[in-house]
Amino acid sequence: MSIGLAVLYIAVGAGVLFDVGGFIRRKCERTQKKAADRHREMLWRNGRLETPYVPAPFARPGVIRAFGIPLMVVGGLLLLLHLD
């Protein structure tokens, strides 16, 4: 069971790191588009000139994909501890 859990951590970490299926990229694009639209509408309602929208770090695909590295490390450590 613990070997299976370690392999699962490694598989999920690799899937997140390499963005298998492009899910993270598509989700971030939708999130950024919605946030930029809300930002533009808020500025328009307040009568201000438009300023460029800068996405938050968690809306960037590279940041989310980087979370795959710790998952893979944890899975590798679990596997090493179990095999000792």
KEMARGU-38835 format. One line per 5 residues: their letters; for each residue y, z, x of N, C-alpha, C, O. Coordinates in steps of 0.001 Angstrom, whole numbers. Layout:
% KEMARGU-38835
a) Y Z X Y Z X Y Z X Y Z X ~ ...
This chain:
% KEMARGU-38835
msigl) -1189 0 820 0 0 0 1259 0 869 2199 -745 591 ~ 1288 825 1914 2496 890 2736 2678 -390 3554 3807 -785 3843 ~ 1570 -1039 3929 1710 -2327 4629 2292 -3361 3669 3126 -4180 4055 ~ 1850 -3314 2431 2395 -4230 1427 3880 -4005 1206 4642 -4960 1054 ~ 4294 -2733 1188 5712 -2416 1022 6520 -2919 2214 7613 -3459 2043
avlyi) 5987 -2744 3412 6683 -3214 4611 6817 -4728 4601 7877 -5262 4927 ~ 5750 -5420 4228 5798 -6886 4157 6776 -7330 3068 7476 -8330 3229 ~ 6824 -6589 1965 7768 -6910 889 9208 -6761 1370 10047 -7613 1078 ~ 9504 -5685 2108 10847 -5501 2675 11203 -6678 3588 12310 -7210 3517 ~ 10275 -7074 4432 10536 -8178 5358 10755 -9476 4591 11658 -10247 4917
avgag) 9932 -9721 3571 10056 -10959 2794 11381 -11003 2027 12059 -12030 2007 ~ 11739 -9893 1403 13005 -9859 654 14184 -10000 1616 15142 -10715 1323 ~ 14119 -9322 2761 15189 -9437 3758 15345 -10852 4264 16466 -11338 4421 ~ 14223 -11527 4525 14292 -12920 4980 14823 -13823 3872 15590 -14748 4135 ~ 14418 -13556 2641 14914 -14356 1521 16410 -14220 1329 17100 -15200 1048
vlfdv) 16915 -12998 1480 18359 -12771 1352 19100 -13356 2545 20147 -13982 2384 ~ 18556 -13152 3742 19220 -13627 4953 19355 -15143 4970 20403 -15667 5349 ~ 18310 -15851 4565 18335 -17311 4615 18711 -17943 3278 18682 -19166 3143 ~ 19068 -17108 2278 19536 -17577 967 18571 -18603 374 18950 -19736 76 ~ 17337 -18185 212 16302 -19061 -336 16694 -19461 -1754 16970 -18603 -2592
ggfir) 16716 -20728 -2013 17063 -21245 -3331 18553 -21378 -3583 18945 -21905 -4625 ~ 19390 -20925 -2680 20834 -21056 -2848 21423 -20157 -3923 22552 -20377 -4361 ~ 20669 -19140 -4360 21136 -18272 -5437 22410 -17525 -5056 23344 -17447 -5854 ~ 22456 -16980 -3853 23615 -16193 -3435 24865 -17061 -3371 25935 -16645 -3817 ~ 24737 -18254 -2823 25884 -19157 -2711 26438 -19510 -4087 27650 -19469 -4300
rkcer) 25544 -19860 -5031 25990 -20224 -6383 26629 -19045 -7097 27651 -19205 -7764 ~ 26033 -17854 -6965 26572 -16668 -7622 27958 -16324 -7069 28853 -15958 -7831 ~ 28140 -16439 -5757 29443 -16152 -5150 30493 -17177 -5577 31650 -16824 -5801 ~ 30095 -18433 -5690 31045 -19458 -6145 31519 -19158 -7556 32711 -19268 -7843 ~ 30595 -18777 -8451 30987 -18442 -9827 31896 -17217 -9848 32895 -17196 -10567
tqkka) 31558 -16208 -9070 32360 -14985 -9029 33758 -15269 -8508 34741 -14785 -9069 ~ 33855 -16053 -7435 35164 -16376 -6872 36002 -17209 -7830 37214 -17013 -7927 ~ 35368 -18139 -8539 36103 -18981 -9486 36658 -18144 -10634 37812 -18315 -11026 ~ 35836 -17236 -11174 36304 -16380 -12262 37435 -15464 -11797 38425 -15290 -12507 ~ 37291 -14886 -10621 38325 -13977 -10110 39626 -14729 -9832 40712 -14213 -10097
adrhr) 39518 -15941 -9300 40728 -16734 -9034 41422 -17105 -10345 42651 -17088 -10419 ~ 40652 -17436 -11373 41250 -17750 -12673 41954 -16525 -13258 43067 -16636 -13772 ~ 41310 -15362 -13184 41937 -14142 -13689 43207 -13804 -12904 44202 -13365 -13480 ~ 43164 -14011 -11590 44333 -13750 -10742 45486 -14672 -11131 46631 -14236 -11250 ~ 45170 -15946 -11327 46191 -16930 -11702 46796 -16588 -13067 48013 -16659 -13238
emlwr) 45953 -16218 -14040 46452 -15864 -15371 47330 -14610 -15329 48354 -14535 -16008 ~ 46915 -13626 -14521 47708 -12402 -14412 49080 -12695 -13827 50084 -12169 -14306 ~ 49131 -13529 -12796 50427 -13880 -12204 51282 -14663 -13191 52492 -14452 -13269 ~ 50663 -15560 -13939 51399 -16374 -14901 51970 -15493 -16008 53115 -15678 -16422 ~ 51169 -14526 -16495 51648 -13614 -17545 52837 -12789 -17079 53743 -12505 -17862
ngrle) 52838 -12407 -15818 53919 -11581 -15291 55103 -12399 -14788 56067 -11836 -14271 ~ 55039 -13709 -14932 56146 -14568 -14562 56361 -14713 -13070 57477 -14989 -12630 ~ 55321 -14533 -12294 55449 -14647 -10849 54934 -15998 -10384 54189 -16685 -11081 ~ 55358 -16347 -9188 54838 -17571 -8586 53400 -17345 -8162 52981 -16212 -7922 ~ 52660 -18417 -8074 51258 -18281 -7684 51135 -17962 -6210 51830 -18533 -5370
tpyvp) 50250 -17053 -5917 49883 -16747 -4536 48409 -17065 -4385 47658 -16994 -5358 ~ 47990 -17410 -3197 46579 -17771 -3029 45665 -16575 -3272 45996 -15438 -2936 ~ 44525 -16857 -3856 43518 -15825 -4108 42622 -15708 -2889 42085 -16706 -2408 ~ 42459 -14491 -2390 41560 -14233 -1274 40402 -13406 -1816 40615 -12297 -2304 ~ 39173 -13930 -1739 38044 -13206 -2335 37738 -11907 -1599 37943 -11794 -390
apfar) 37251 -10950 -2342 36826 -9669 -1764 35600 -9900 -879 34891 -10891 -1054 ~ 35348 -9004 61 34209 -9211 979 32868 -9375 270 32034 -10166 713 ~ 32643 -8638 -830 31349 -8734 -1501 31208 -9998 -2334 30142 -10246 -2897 ~ 32258 -10799 -2422 32172 -12079 -3121 31950 -13224 -2145 31953 -14389 -2541 ~ 31760 -12901 -883 31536 -13929 137 30045 -13990 465 29417 -12959 705
pgvir) 29481 -15197 475 28033 -15318 701 27582 -14783 2054 26484 -14234 2154 ~ 28385 -14925 3083 27978 -14458 4404 27783 -12954 4467 26887 -12467 5156 ~ 28619 -12220 3750 28504 -10759 3742 27227 -10343 3031 26494 -9479 3512 ~ 26963 -10954 1890 25765 -10609 1131 24509 -11006 1899 23523 -10269 1913 ~ 24547 -12167 2535 23380 -12594 3307 23125 -11683 4490 21979 -11522 4910
afgip) 24179 -11079 5039 24007 -10167 6173 23243 -8909 5783 22689 -8238 6654 ~ 23199 -8571 4491 22428 -7414 4042 20925 -7637 4214 20151 -6684 4121 ~ 20507 -8858 4460 19091 -9132 4679 18594 -8601 6008 17410 -8295 6146 ~ 19475 -8487 6985 19061 -8018 8319 18565 -6570 8279 17488 -6297 8809 ~ 19304 -5625 7672 18764 -4259 7615 17450 -4167 6841 16579 -3370 7190
lmvvg) 17304 -4971 5799 16047 -4955 5050 14883 -5387 5933 13806 -4792 5883 ~ 15096 -6405 6726 14036 -6864 7617 13738 -5817 8691 12578 -5615 9048 ~ 14766 -5153 9206 14568 -4122 10227 13779 -2950 9650 12851 -2452 10286 ~ 14144 -2511 8451 13417 -1409 7813 11962 -1790 7587 11062 -992 7847 ~ 11726 -3008 7104 10355 -3462 6900 9575 -3504 8211 8410 -3110 8262
gllll) 10217 -3977 9257 9563 -4023 10564 9241 -2638 11091 8169 -2417 11655 ~ 10170 -1698 10910 9933 -316 11354 8812 343 10551 7976 1053 11108 ~ 8802 102 9241 7712 635 8428 6375 85 8871 5382 810 8931 ~ 6355 -1192 9180 5124 -1817 9639 4684 -1248 10981 3499 -984 11187 ~ 5634 -1059 11893 5301 -479 13194 4797 959 13074 3852 1353 13758
lhld) 5433 1733 12206 5011 3118 12031 3615 3205 11432 2837 4092 11782 ~ 3308 2311 10555 1997 2342 9895 904 1860 10842 -227 2341 10767 ~ 1215 935 11716 199 373 12598 -71 1241 13826 -1036 995 14549 ~ 765 2252 14074 539 3142 15229 -648 4049 15024 -969 4853 15899
